């Protein structure tokens, strides 16, 4: 996330998890400076487009300019695409060997700027 910030890019955490629990987790790993957007703020969770569009709105970024990096093919990648965002799958354990879209194994592999 330091690389993202140094590149001058906006970033947020979009989660389907409970906001209070996720806030605690984010604090423990030192990312509490990032906006946390819980899908519970919306009528439906990921992969519904509304949380993705809400995150873009909160960051003041057009969906076509946004990039979702997520580890769930169905909820993060398919959901982001359905909302008009580009997406990169983070597949740490090669669980999706046949996925043909952009894929990384660690956030360090994310080319910046994208």
Buried (B, 14 or more C-beta within 10 A) or exposed (E): BEEBEEEEBBBBBBBBBEBEEBBEBBEEEEEEEBEBBBBBEBEEBBBBBBBBBBBBEBBEBEBEEBBBBBBBBEBBBBBBBBBBBBBBBBBEEEEBEEEEEBBBEEEEEBEEEE
